[in-house]
C-alpha cells in the first residue's frame, strides 16, 4: 500500500503522541489504531497486528531510557515481571483461539471502577518506592498472573490496571511502576508480533512508519519521567485524563 505524504505525517505525529501516552499512562493505542483504520484504511485484524510493531519499538526505546536513568530495578521486580509475562503468554495463546468480545464488555465496568480508585486519596500516587515492601506470594502470583493474562488477551487498558496494582498494592512510585510496565510490555510484545507476523497480519512498512513516531515519543517521555522532579504529578494527571477520555469514548459520549 502506497501512503500519501499527509498519511505519513499523521502516522508519525500520532505515533509520537501515542508513545508519550503509553509510556506515562497507557491506552495510546486508541490513537494509533484509529490512524491505521480511519486514516490509512487497514482492515481491523491487519491494523491490530500492525499496531504492535509501533508498541514494540516504543517499548524498547522507553525501556532503554528508563534503564539508562536508573529508574528500572529489574532485580527487585523480577518476580513480578516473570509472573506477569507467564500470564501474558497464556493470554496471547488464548486470544489466537478465542474471541475477546465478552471481555470487552467487562472492560467498561473495570475502567469506571478504576477512575474512582485513582481519584480517591490521590496522594497515594506520589509515594517513594517502598523498598521494604514485599507482597505475599498468595497475593502477587494471582494478581500479576491475571494482569498478564488480561494484557496478552485483550491489551486494552492493561497499562492502567498494571500501574494501579504496582502503585497501590506493590507500593512502587508511579514512575518506577511505569518502567516495570514498559519492560513487561516489551517482552510479551515480541511474542505477539511473532504470532501476528506468522498469521500474515502485519504491514511492516506502515508499522515501521508509525514506530518512528512511537519510539521517539516513548524515549522522550521516559527521559522526562526520569529527570523531571514533578514528573510523577504529570504522569498522574495524564493517567486521569486518559481514563476519563476512554470512559467517554467507551460509552459513546464523544462525537468522534
C-alpha positions in Angstrom: 0.0 0.0 0.0 1.4 3.4 -1.0 0.8 6.2 1.5 0.4 9.9 0.8 2.7 12.5 2.4 -0.2 13.6 4.6 -0.9 10.0 5.8 2.8 9.5 6.6 2.9 12.8 8.6 -0.3 11.9 10.5 1.1 8.4 11.3 4.4 9.7 12.6 2.8 12.5 14.6 0.1 10.2 16.0 2.6 7.6 16.9 4.7 10.2 18.7 1.7 11.2 20.9 0.8 7.6 21.5 4.4 6.8 22.6 4.2 9.5 25.2 0.8 8.4 26.5 1.8 4.7 26.6 5.0 5.4 28.5 3.5 7.7 31.1 0.0 6.2 31.4 -1.5 3.8 28.9 -4.1 3.3 26.1 -2.1 5.2 23.4 -3.2 2.5 21.0 -6.6 4.3 20.8 -4.8 6.9 18.7 -2.6 4.6 16.5 -5.5 2.1 15.8 -7.7 5.0 14.7 -5.0 6.2 12.4 -4.4 2.7 10.9 -8.1 2.1 10.3 -9.6 5.5 9.6 -6.7 7.4 8.0 -4.8 4.7 6.3 -7.7 2.3 5.8 -6.4 -1.0 7.0 -8.9 -3.7 8.0 -9.3 -4.3 11.7 -7.3 -7.5 12.1 -4.4 -6.2 10.0 -4.5 -2.9 11.9 -4.3 -4.8 15.2 -1.2 -6.7 14.2 0.5 -3.7 12.5 -0.1 -1.6 15.6 2.0 -4.0 17.7 5.1 -3.0 15.7 5.0 0.6 17.0 4.3 -0.7 20.5 7.3 -2.9 20.4 9.8 -0.3 19.2 8.3 2.3 21.6 8.6 -0.1 24.5 12.2 -0.9 23.6 13.1 2.8 23.4 11.3 3.6 26.7 13.0 0.7 28.5 16.4 1.8 27.3 15.8 5.3 28.6 14.4 4.2 32.0 17.4 1.8 32.4 19.9 4.4 31.4 18.4 6.8 34.0 18.3 4.0 36.7 14.6 4.1 37.1 14.2 0.4 36.3 15.2 -2.1 39.0 15.0 -5.4 37.3 16.5 -7.4 40.2 13.8 -6.1 42.7 11.0 -6.5 40.2 12.0 -9.8 38.5 9.4 -11.9 40.3 6.5 -9.5 39.3 7.9 -9.3 35.7 8.2 -13.1 35.4 4.7 -13.9 36.7 3.1 -11.2 34.6 4.8 -12.5 31.4 3.7 -16.0 32.1 0.2 -14.7 32.3 0.6 -12.7 29.2 1.9 -15.7 27.2 -1.2 -17.7 28.3 -3.4 -14.7 27.3 -1.8 -14.4 23.8 -2.2 -18.1 23.1 -5.9 -17.9 24.2 -6.5 -14.8 22.1 -5.5 -16.6 19.0 -8.3 -19.2 19.5 -11.0 -17.4 21.5 -13.0 -14.2 20.8 -12.4 -11.4 23.4 -15.7 -9.7 22.8 -17.2 -10.8 26.1 -14.2 -9.4 27.9 -14.6 -6.0 26.2 -18.0 -5.6 28.0 -16.3 -6.3 31.3 -13.7 -3.6 30.5 -16.4 -0.9 30.6 -17.1 -1.8 34.3 -13.4 -2.1 35.2 -12.4 1.2 33.7 -15.1 3.1 35.5 -14.1 1.5 38.8 -10.5 2.3 38.1 -11.3 6.0 37.8 -12.8 6.0 41.3 -9.8 4.1 42.6 -7.4 6.6 41.2 -9.3 9.7 42.3 -9.7 8.6 45.9 -6.8 9.8 48.1 -4.6 10.9 45.2 -1.6 11.4 47.5 -1.2 7.6 47.4 0.2 8.1 43.9 3.1 10.3 44.9 4.9 8.0 47.3 8.5 6.9 47.0 9.0 3.2 46.2 8.8 1.2 49.5 12.0 -0.9 49.3 10.9 -2.9 52.4 7.5 -3.8 50.8 7.3 -7.5 49.8 3.9 -8.8 48.6 2.9 -12.3 49.9 3.0 -14.9 47.2 -0.7 -15.7 47.6 -1.4 -12.1 46.5 1.4 -11.4 44.0 1.0 -14.6 41.9 -2.7 -14.5 41.2 -2.7 -10.7 40.8 0.1 -10.4 38.3 -0.9 -13.7 36.5 -4.3 -12.2 35.9 -2.9 -8.8 34.8 -0.5 -10.6 32.4 -3.3 -12.8 31.0 -5.5 -9.7 30.5 -2.7 -7.9 28.8 -1.9 -10.8 26.5 -5.6 -11.5 25.8 -7.1 -8.1 25.2 -4.4 -5.4 25.9 -6.9 -2.6 26.2 -6.4 -0.7 29.5 -3.7 -3.2 30.7 -1.3 -0.4 31.4 -3.8 1.5 33.6 -4.6 -1.6 35.7 -1.0 -2.6 36.0 0.0 0.9 37.2 -2.7 0.9 39.8 -1.6 -2.5 41.1 2.1 -1.5 41.2 1.4 1.8 43.0 -1.5 1.0 45.3 -0.6 -2.6 46.2 3.1 -3.2 45.5 3.9 0.3 46.7 6.0 1.4 43.8 6.5 5.1 42.8 4.4 5.8 39.7 7.5 6.5 37.5 9.3 3.3 38.6 6.0 1.4 38.1 5.8 2.7 34.6 9.3 1.5 33.9 8.4 -2.0 35.0 5.2 -1.9 33.0 7.1 -0.9 29.8 9.6 -3.7 30.3 6.8 -6.3 30.7 5.1 -5.0 27.6 8.3 -5.1 25.6 8.9 -8.8 26.4 5.5 -10.1 25.7 5.0 -7.9 22.6 7.9 -9.8 21.0 5.7 -12.9 21.2 2.6 -11.0 20.0 4.5 -9.6 17.0 5.8 -13.1 16.1 2.3 -14.6 16.2 0.7 -11.8 14.1 3.6 -12.0 11.6 3.2 -15.8 11.3 -0.5 -15.2 10.5 0.3 -12.6 7.9 -1.4 -9.8 9.9 1.4 -7.2 9.9 2.1 -4.5 7.3 5.7 -3.9 8.2 6.1 -0.7 6.1 3.2 1.0 7.7 4.1 -0.4 11.1 7.6 0.9 10.7 6.4 4.4 9.9 4.3 4.6 13.0 7.1 3.1 15.0 9.3 6.1 14.2 6.9 8.3 16.0 6.2 5.9 18.8 9.8 5.2 19.6 10.7 8.9 19.6 7.7 9.7 21.8 8.4 6.8 24.2 12.1 7.7 24.6 11.5 11.4 25.2 8.6 10.6 27.7 10.9 8.2 29.6 13.6 10.9 29.7 11.1 13.4 31.0 9.8 10.9 33.6 13.3 10.0 34.8 14.7 13.5 35.1 11.9 16.0 35.8 11.3 16.3 39.6 7.5 16.7 39.2 7.1 14.0 36.6 5.0 11.8 38.9 2.4 14.6 39.2 2.1 14.9 35.4 2.0 11.2 34.9 -0.9 11.0 37.4 -2.7 13.9 35.6 -2.3 12.2 32.3 -3.5 8.9 33.7 -6.7 10.5 35.0 -7.3 12.4 31.7 -6.8 9.2 29.6 -9.2 7.2 31.8 -11.9 9.9 31.5 -11.5 10.1 27.7 -11.6 6.3 27.5 -14.8 6.2 29.5 -16.5 8.8 27.4 -15.4 7.1 24.2 -16.4 3.6 25.5 -19.9 4.8 26.4 -20.2 6.7 23.1 -20.3 10.1 24.8 -17.8 11.7 22.4 -18.6 13.0 18.9 -15.7 11.1 17.3 
